[in-house]
Protein backbone atom coordinates (compact mmCIF):
# COMPACT_ATOMS: atom_id res chain seq x y z
CA UNK A 1 0.00 0.00 0.00
CA UNK A 2 2.74 2.45 0.95
CA UNK A 3 4.63 1.72 -2.28
CA UNK A 4 1.50 2.45 -4.30
CA UNK A 5 1.01 5.79 -2.49
CA UNK A 6 4.66 6.75 -3.03
CA UNK A 7 4.42 5.82 -6.69
CA UNK A 8 1.24 7.86 -7.12
CA UNK A 9 2.83 10.78 -5.29
CA UNK A 10 5.91 10.71 -7.53
CA UNK A 11 3.71 10.49 -10.61
CA UNK A 12 1.66 13.46 -9.43
CA UNK A 13 4.82 15.50 -8.80
CA UNK A 14 6.08 14.73 -12.32
CA UNK A 15 2.74 15.80 -13.81
CA UNK A 16 2.77 18.98 -11.75
CA UNK A 17 6.35 19.73 -12.83
CA UNK A 18 5.40 19.17 -16.46
CA UNK A 19 2.31 21.37 -16.11
CA UNK A 20 4.40 24.11 -14.49
CA UNK A 21 6.97 23.86 -17.28
CA UNK A 22 4.27 24.10 -19.95
CA UNK A 23 2.70 27.12 -18.23
CA UNK A 24 6.10 28.81 -17.89
CA UNK A 25 6.96 28.20 -21.56
CA UNK A 26 3.60 29.62 -22.66
CA UNK A 27 4.17 32.76 -20.61
CA UNK A 28 7.64 33.14 -22.09
CA UNK A 29 6.30 32.68 -25.63
CA UNK A 30 3.59 35.27 -24.96
CA UNK A 31 6.12 37.79 -23.74
CA UNK A 32 8.30 37.20 -26.78
CA UNK A 33 5.27 37.82 -29.02
CA UNK A 34 4.55 41.04 -27.14
CA UNK A 35 8.08 42.26 -27.75
CA UNK A 36 7.85 41.48 -31.46
CA UNK A 37 4.49 43.21 -31.77
CA UNK A 38 5.80 46.26 -29.94
CA UNK A 39 8.48 46.67 -32.60
CA UNK A 40 5.83 46.37 -35.32
CA UNK A 41 3.64 49.20 -34.01
CA UNK A 42 3.58 52.40 -36.04
CA UNK A 43 4.81 55.68 -34.58
CA UNK A 44 1.29 56.93 -33.84
CA UNK A 45 0.46 53.91 -31.71
CA UNK A 46 3.82 54.05 -29.96
CA UNK A 47 3.21 57.71 -29.15
CA UNK A 48 -0.22 56.77 -27.75
CA UNK A 49 1.37 54.38 -25.27
CA UNK A 50 4.27 56.70 -24.50
CA UNK A 51 7.06 54.64 -26.04
CA UNK A 52 9.63 55.93 -28.51
CA UNK A 53 10.58 53.98 -31.62
CA UNK A 54 14.13 53.52 -30.32
CA UNK A 55 12.87 52.20 -26.96
CA UNK A 56 10.49 49.79 -28.70
CA UNK A 57 13.29 48.46 -30.90
CA UNK A 58 15.65 48.19 -27.94
CA UNK A 59 13.05 46.20 -26.01
CA UNK A 60 12.30 43.95 -28.98
CA UNK A 61 15.97 43.21 -29.58
CA UNK A 62 16.68 42.02 -26.03
CA UNK A 63 17.57 38.33 -25.78
CA UNK A 64 14.86 35.95 -24.53
CA UNK A 65 16.70 35.12 -21.31
CA UNK A 66 16.20 38.68 -20.05
CA UNK A 67 12.56 37.67 -19.53
CA UNK A 68 13.54 35.08 -16.92
CA UNK A 69 13.55 37.55 -14.03
C-alpha positions as CSV (number, residue, x, y, z in Angstrom):
1,X,0.0,0.0,0.0
2,X,2.7,2.5,1.0
3,X,4.6,1.7,-2.3
4,X,1.5,2.5,-4.3
5,X,1.0,5.8,-2.5
6,X,4.7,6.8,-3.0
7,X,4.4,5.8,-6.7
8,X,1.2,7.9,-7.1
9,X,2.8,10.8,-5.3
10,X,5.9,10.7,-7.5
11,X,3.7,10.5,-10.6
12,X,1.7,13.5,-9.4
13,X,4.8,15.5,-8.8
14,X,6.1,14.7,-12.3
15,X,2.7,15.8,-13.8
16,X,2.8,19.0,-11.8
17,X,6.4,19.7,-12.8
18,X,5.4,19.2,-16.5
19,X,2.3,21.4,-16.1
20,X,4.4,24.1,-14.5
21,X,7.0,23.9,-17.3
22,X,4.3,24.1,-20.0
23,X,2.7,27.1,-18.2
24,X,6.1,28.8,-17.9
25,X,7.0,28.2,-21.6
26,X,3.6,29.6,-22.7
27,X,4.2,32.8,-20.6
28,X,7.6,33.1,-22.1
29,X,6.3,32.7,-25.6
30,X,3.6,35.3,-25.0
31,X,6.1,37.8,-23.7
32,X,8.3,37.2,-26.8
33,X,5.3,37.8,-29.0
34,X,4.5,41.0,-27.1
35,X,8.1,42.3,-27.8
36,X,7.9,41.5,-31.5
37,X,4.5,43.2,-31.8
38,X,5.8,46.3,-29.9
39,X,8.5,46.7,-32.6
40,X,5.8,46.4,-35.3
41,X,3.6,49.2,-34.0
42,X,3.6,52.4,-36.0
43,X,4.8,55.7,-34.6
44,X,1.3,56.9,-33.8
45,X,0.5,53.9,-31.7
46,X,3.8,54.1,-30.0
47,X,3.2,57.7,-29.2
48,X,-0.2,56.8,-27.8
49,X,1.4,54.4,-25.3
50,X,4.3,56.7,-24.5
51,X,7.1,54.6,-26.0
52,X,9.6,55.9,-28.5
53,X,10.6,54.0,-31.6
54,X,14.1,53.5,-30.3
55,X,12.9,52.2,-27.0
56,X,10.5,49.8,-28.7
57,X,13.3,48.5,-30.9
58,X,15.6,48.2,-27.9
59,X,13.0,46.2,-26.0
60,X,12.3,44.0,-29.0
61,X,16.0,43.2,-29.6
62,X,16.7,42.0,-26.0
63,X,17.6,38.3,-25.8
64,X,14.9,36.0,-24.5
65,X,16.7,35.1,-21.3
66,X,16.2,38.7,-20.1
67,X,12.6,37.7,-19.5
68,X,13.5,35.1,-16.9
69,X,13.5,37.6,-14.0
